[in-house]
């Protein structure tokens, strides 16, 4: 009995170590693909069920308020409220999709729209799962943007889905600059779910709270000029070589439902297509 | 046993995908599959705990896009460990449940950090402990205790009706 247990524990450890070692040596994970084939349709279904369930819950709460407000008109009011909620939700969805489509049509880039089907928000990894994958010719390191700014990059591609590492992921780094002063630096994600702009102290004396940080476009990974965030605090480290600025993200990663995946050449400055005053 | 195993792995995964984002408090989400594995490992022993932890972790690894195998390893080992130790401790009291779950979550988090660090995970130890491991461990402790209470209540209700 004891031997059987030890063999089981040893097998688990061995299988995991083999899996990790194979991936760390740059070989694609077949196990990941196999699991993804099963999990992607489930994730898609769950994302829909989740949204529907929360929509129904919100409808129920409104229904309770209406009933308390006017008992005599309860039935009529309920129907109207439910209708209004449905219309409001549709209008909201239409507005989001229209903004995305307007952006897609105006951008001088080849893009593909995608829907978020899952979010990983545990702190170790901050990622979104998009319903576009290998079947849509999505490649690793594809840039992902939204109407408000930069979202992240694709770090893993599965047959029907792709994992997007968002900018607040602790492993995320993006070359960026301050629009007003042109100070260059790097935007890094932090484990607490925030972002910071790291810059050379001698170049960043003029950075102020409220300054807009955009992608630098170096390296050909991200297009130039995509908003990343605004400076909310400056961490002046005296005589240190690098100073840091805390950023408020341009994109609300927790609420985004649709994204654009940049499938073609990214060598363009697209700053003019994003809001700079918001 | 097989259906319980499938329920643990997929039920925990489904709960993690649907409930965890909704249960987020101050950007801290509970690790529901870990809770499910730990609570069932206590009842069903080390083989169940080890295998369920391994499978649930593998599913989470595949979904999150991290290194496939890291959570499978830590959850498998923790599930096996608690399954082995479970028979020797009384875990019916909240004074044992909450600190126990907090401690096990911290152990699992430390294990993940050590493995990820071997593969050049960039975040610092203090930062990960302060903003990820400890808040999630506390959340796991209280949520897990609530889950134990709910299960005990459901069982007593079932016993009364049957």
Interface residues (C-beta under 8 A of the other chain):
Chain A: X4 X5 X8 X9 X12 X13 X15 X16 X17 X18 X19 X20 X23 X24 X29 X31 X32 X35 X36 X39 X42 X43 X46 X49 X50 X54 X118 X119 X120 X121 X122 X123 X124 X125 X127 X129 X155 X156 X163 X165 X170 X171 X190 X191 X192 X193 X254
Chain B: X13 X14 X17 X18 X20 X21 X22 X24 X27 X28 X29 X31 X46 X47 X50 X51 X54 X58 X59 X61 X62 X63 X64 X65 X66 X67 X68 X69 X70 X72 X73 X76 X77 X80 X84 X112 X115 X116 X119 X121 X122 X123 X124 X127 X128 X130 X131 X132 X136
